[in-house]
């Protein structure tokens, strides 16, 4: 077994254990919390006609909102599911009557109240399920190891067999059958524990999220990506200007001076003039090379002529590390999408060469039929030391901003010790 396989399995086992523990803790806290909020809300609203509810309802509903917001934070941090709040603002200093009916007139309040019974039933089950998937197989192993002797028979044999799933355990042979069933269930747990935990948060989003909230989140994302796109374009223009000024322009100016000197030396010192001609020829070649590099940095000709797959292959050939490229693209994406994907891959490869300490890189490009138009998915994996994070100032953060312009996403898996896997997805259709 290779170190990469061991690291992947170890990472999955940790993820399964974390999901089980978090799910168990969430189930134990959410059930009484949801029941308490729901009961207090019903009682407080029922007391409005006699006046008591006018005082208690704003406080109770504020507590419900705080509880729902806490669950939104957990959904984002533990499940990667964003559920933006969409509560209406109440006027400051409002009297109890205005606050009470202002909150009751808010659709978000009724979404919260509908979510509470869902959370105390289906939400409780889906939160507890990851722990059950992990812990129940352990019971089968314990029965096979001899625990069955204390679980069956009773002092006078009145208990009968102990049922583990569909296996009646009454002796060592049936206990081994329970252990075999536990092994099968552990395989199932290894595959479905984390998805089951994430399903809990998707269920929460399905009840708590609103179209208004999603629209507000969409506006926020578009505003940020537009600002990032403008900043990136401005930075790119400054880079091009700087490269032209310090590179090709300086060489062309020097060539002009050399040609002026050559013109004066043609009759006086032909030998010196020949040397300057050779120097001017070298300067022109260097200037042409720098202009080609600059053009390649703006939009590589191979990308325009042959598409993303061949452009990434050409990129891989220039790396000092053994690189394997797998391309399954039945067509071509639009030019801006191809350009964004190409430079994102280029940045990831640069990071791998400079910082990962890897000696092998794998690149996979393919198009999957997801959503209305499909998804371009690019995966770059290296066997380096790991530890890559998406943070402010890092190259990965710049890639995330570049992809965000096209509603693309970036996912990084880089445990300490490696391997590092960077997955980029951009919604697009192929020609």
Secondary structure, DSSP 4 states (H G I P E B T S, - for coil): --HHHHHHHHHHHHHHHHHHHHHHHHHHHHHHHHHHHHHHHHHHHHTGGGTHHHHHHHHHHHHHHHHHHHHHHHHHHHH-------PPPPPTT--HHHHHHHHHT-HHHHHHHHHHHHIIIIIHHHHHHHHHHHHHHHHHHHIIIIIHHHHSS-TTS-S-PEEETTEEE-SHHHHHHHHHHHHHHHHHHHHHHHHHHHHHHHHHHHHH--HHHHHHHHHHHHHHHHHHHHHHHHHHHHHHHHHIIIIIHHHHHHHHHHHHHHHHHHHH-HHHHHHHHHHHHHHHHHHHHHHHHHHHHHH-HHHHHH-HHHHHHHHHHTSSSEEEEEEE-SS---HHHHHHHHHHHHHHHHHIIIII--SEEEEEEEEE--TTT-EEEEEEEE-S-------TTSHHHHHHHHHHTTT-EEEEEE-TT--EEEEEEEE----
